[in-house]
């Protein structure tokens, strides 16, 4: 695995509530941040976000304006060593337990006791998909209940967590795709951590890079705009009877997502919500 030495900017914003931190995270997710962490700070909450220095220079003005709309900038500092990844993973990331069905953890945590609980090991600090966010948890639940078989596509894979859950629930093979090389590197590490070599392929790219493939299930936990822009390609890659699980958007986006899917004969089978966030399971005719 290729290692990259990057200089990062840590942006810390103080907000009045955990809910406000989640809202701000949703807005910042449209920019190339590579990790988010929310921690109590006195009577407030601190949202820490990491972004590469060169990408920060391109979006700083916009991001600062957004952050100041929802809170107060507490710090903007340069981190010259990529060791913050390991430090964050060791000190800040805690295992995520989802309905006692699965545990999402890092390699530094103790595995769950033997039993029916899925053990999902990720390299969480590198990219989105730690399991903390409502959208990740909702799709993980959907995958567990669906028990997808055959070949699956995980778009915007981040840490690769959705691919891992699907494979440990019975899927045959997963293509995990992310446009960001750092996220792809994180997912590649997850292949090793979960002994999934040969069953999980990580692709640095976009949906265009798998256009010739066909899948039994597609997961897209990204955001509304990307899902809408890619719906035709998802439909083309999805086998008849295949399942599409989408999340990364809010309740007010449900109608436009369903209308887009309906154009391609893809209809909803279940919708779940968590604090305004939504995940939808659909099936292709």
C-alpha positions in Angstrom: 0.0 0.0 0.0 1.3 3.4 -1.0 1.8 5.8 1.9 1.3 9.5 1.4 2.9 12.3 3.5 0.4 15.1 3.6 0.2 18.4 5.5 -3.2 18.9 7.0 -5.3 21.7 8.3 -7.3 21.1 11.5 -10.4 23.3 11.7 -12.1 23.3 15.1 -15.5 24.9 15.5 -17.4 25.3 18.7 -21.2 24.9 18.4 -23.9 25.0 21.0 -25.2 21.4 20.7 -24.4 18.0 19.2 -27.3 18.4 16.8 -25.7 21.6 15.5 -22.4 19.8 15.1 -24.2 17.2 12.9 -25.8 19.9 10.8 -22.5 21.6 10.3 -20.8 18.3 9.5 -23.4 17.7 6.8 -22.6 21.1 5.1 -18.8 20.5 5.4 -19.1 17.0 3.9 -19.6 18.7 0.5 -16.0 19.8 0.8 -12.9 17.5 0.7 -12.5 17.0 4.5 -11.2 13.6 5.4 -12.3 13.2 8.9 -14.8 14.6 11.4 -14.9 14.2 15.2 -17.4 15.7 17.7 -16.4 16.0 21.3 -17.9 17.9 24.4 -16.1 21.1 25.2 -17.4 22.6 28.4 -21.0 23.6 27.8 -20.5 23.4 24.0 -19.4 20.8 21.5 -16.2 21.0 19.3 -16.3 19.8 15.7 -12.8 18.9 14.5 -12.3 18.5 10.8 -9.2 17.6 8.9 -8.4 18.6 5.3 -5.3 18.6 3.1 -3.6 22.0 3.0 -3.7 22.3 -0.7 -7.4 21.7 -0.8 -8.0 24.0 2.1 -6.5 26.9 0.2 -9.2 26.4 -2.5 -12.2 26.4 -0.2 -11.2 28.2 2.9 -13.2 31.4 2.4 -16.4 29.4 1.8 -15.9 27.0 4.6 -15.0 29.7 7.2 -18.2 31.5 6.3 -20.3 28.4 6.8 -18.6 27.5 10.1 -19.1 31.0 11.4 -22.8 30.8 10.5 -23.3 27.8 12.8 -20.6 28.3 15.5 -17.4 29.9 16.5 -14.0 29.1 15.0 -11.8 27.8 17.9 -8.7 26.8 15.9 -7.3 26.7 12.4 -3.9 25.0 12.6 -1.5 23.2 10.3 -0.5 19.6 11.1 2.7 18.6 9.4 2.7 15.0 10.3 0.2 12.4 9.2 0.6 10.7 12.6 -2.6 12.5 13.6 -4.4 9.6 11.9 -3.0 7.0 14.3 -3.3 9.3 17.3 -7.0 10.0 16.5 -7.7 6.3 16.0 -6.0 5.3 19.3 -7.3 8.1 21.5 -10.6 9.5 20.1 -12.3 6.8 18.0 -14.6 4.5 20.1 -16.2 1.3 18.8 -19.7 1.8 17.4 -22.2 -0.9 18.4 -25.3 -1.0 16.1 -28.3 -2.7 17.7 -26.1 -5.4 19.1 -25.9 -6.8 15.6 -22.4 -5.5 14.7 -19.4 -3.7 16.1 -17.5 -1.2 14.0 -14.0 -0.8 15.5 -10.4 -0.1 14.8 -7.6 -2.6 15.0 -6.6 -1.1 18.4 -9.8 -2.3 20.0 -10.6 -5.7 21.5 -12.7 -7.9 19.2 -16.3 -8.7 20.4 -16.8 -11.9 22.2 -17.6 -15.0 20.1 -21.2 -15.0 18.9 -23.5 -13.6 16.3 -22.2 -10.1 16.4 -20.4 -9.0 13.2 -16.9 -7.8 13.8 -16.2 -5.0 11.3 -12.7 -3.6 11.5 -11.9 -0.3 9.8 -9.1 2.3 9.6 -11.6 5.1 10.8 -9.6 8.3 10.9 -8.8 8.4 7.2 -12.2 8.9 5.7 -16.0 9.1 6.1 -17.6 5.9 7.3 -16.7 5.4 10.9 -20.2 4.4 11.8 -20.8 7.4 14.0 -23.0 9.2 11.5 -26.7 8.3 11.3 -26.6 7.6 7.6 -23.8 4.9 8.0 -25.7 3.2 10.8 -29.0 3.2 8.9 -27.5 1.6 5.8 -25.6 -0.9 8.0 -28.9 -2.0 9.5 -30.4 -2.3 6.0 -27.6 -4.4 4.8 -27.7 -6.7 7.8 -31.5 -7.2 7.3 -31.2 -7.6 3.5 -28.3 -10.1 3.6 -27.4 -9.3 0.0 -26.0 -12.1 -2.1 -23.9 -12.0 -5.2 -21.9 -9.0 -6.3 -22.3 -5.6 -4.7 -21.1 -2.1 -5.5 -20.2 0.4 -2.8 -20.1 3.9 -4.2 -18.2 6.6 -2.2 -17.0 3.8 0.0 -14.9 5.8 2.4 -13.5 3.3 4.9 -15.2 0.4 3.1 -17.5 -0.3 6.0 -20.6 -1.0 3.9 -18.7 -3.5 1.7 -17.3 -5.2 4.8 -20.7 -5.6 6.4 -22.2 -6.9 3.1 -19.4 -9.5 2.7 -19.7 -10.6 6.3 -23.5 -11.0 5.7 -23.1 -13.3 2.8 -22.3 -11.3 -0.4 -19.9 -12.9 -2.8 -17.8 -9.9 -4.0 -17.7 -6.2 -3.5 -16.3 -3.4 -5.6 -15.6 -0.4 -3.3 -15.2 2.8 -5.2 -14.1 6.2 -4.0 -12.8 9.2 -6.0 -10.5 10.2 -3.1 -7.2 8.2 -3.1 -6.9 8.6 0.7 -10.3 7.0 1.2 -9.3 4.2 -1.2 -6.2 3.7 0.8 -8.3 3.4 3.9 -10.6 0.8 2.3 -7.5 -1.2 1.1 -6.3 -1.3 4.6 -9.8 -2.6 5.6 -9.4 -5.5 3.1 -6.3 -6.6 5.1 -7.9 -6.1 8.5 -10.9 -8.2 7.7 -9.1 -10.9 5.6 -11.2 -10.1 2.5 -8.4 -10.4 -0.1 -10.0 -11.7 -3.3 -13.5 -10.7 -2.3 -13.2 -7.0 -2.0 -11.7 -4.8 -4.8 -11.0 -1.2 -4.1 -11.2 1.2 -7.1 -10.0 4.8 -7.0 -12.4 6.5 -9.4 -16.1 7.1 -10.1 -19.1 5.2 -11.3 -17.8 5.6 -14.8 -15.0 3.2 -13.9 -17.4 0.3 -13.3 -19.9 1.1 -16.1 -19.5 -2.3 -17.8 -20.2 -4.3 -14.6 -23.5 -5.5 -13.3 -24.4 -5.9 -9.6 -27.0 -7.5 -7.4 -26.9 -4.6 -5.0 -25.6 -1.1 -5.0 -24.9 1.1 -1.9 -24.6 4.9 -2.2 -24.2 6.7 1.1 -23.0 10.0 -0.5 -25.2 13.1 -0.8 -28.3 14.1 -2.7 -26.7 15.8 -5.6 -24.3 12.9 -6.4 -27.0 10.3 -6.1 -29.3 12.3 -8.5 -26.4 12.8 -11.0 -25.5 9.1 -10.9 -29.0 7.5 -10.8 -29.0 6.6 -14.5 -25.6 4.9 -14.1 -26.8 3.1 -11.0 -29.8 1.8 -12.9 -27.7 0.6 -15.8 -25.3 -1.3 -13.5 -28.1 -2.8 -11.3 -29.4 -6.2 -12.3 -33.2 -6.8 -12.6 -34.4 -7.6 -9.1 -31.3 -5.9 -7.6 -31.4 -3.6 -4.6 -30.3 0.0 -4.3 -29.6 1.4 -0.9 -29.1 5.1 -0.7 -28.5 7.6 2.1 -26.6 10.8 2.9 -29.6 13.2 2.5 -32.4 14.7 4.6 -36.2 14.1 4.8 -37.0 17.0 2.5 -35.0 15.2 -0.3 -37.1 12.0 -0.3 -39.5 13.0 -3.1 -36.8 14.1 -5.5 -34.8 10.9 -4.9 -37.8 8.7 -5.4 -38.8 10.6 -8.5 -35.4 10.1 -10.0 -35.3 6.4 -9.3 -38.8 5.9 -10.7 -37.7 7.0 -14.1 -35.6 3.9 -14.3 -38.1 1.4 -12.9 -36.5 1.5 -9.4 -39.1 1.6 -6.6 -38.8 1.9 -2.8 -39.4 -1.0 -0.4 -38.4 0.6 2.9 -37.5 4.0 4.3 -36.0 4.7 7.7 -35.2 8.0 9.4 -32.9 9.1 12.1 -32.8 12.7 13.4 -33.8 14.1 10.0 -31.5 11.9 8.0 -32.9 9.2 5.7 -32.0 5.9 4.2 -34.1 4.2 1.4 -34.0 0.7 0.2 -35.2 0.3 -3.4 -35.6 -2.5 -5.9 -35.2 -2.6 -9.7 -38.0 -4.2 -11.7 
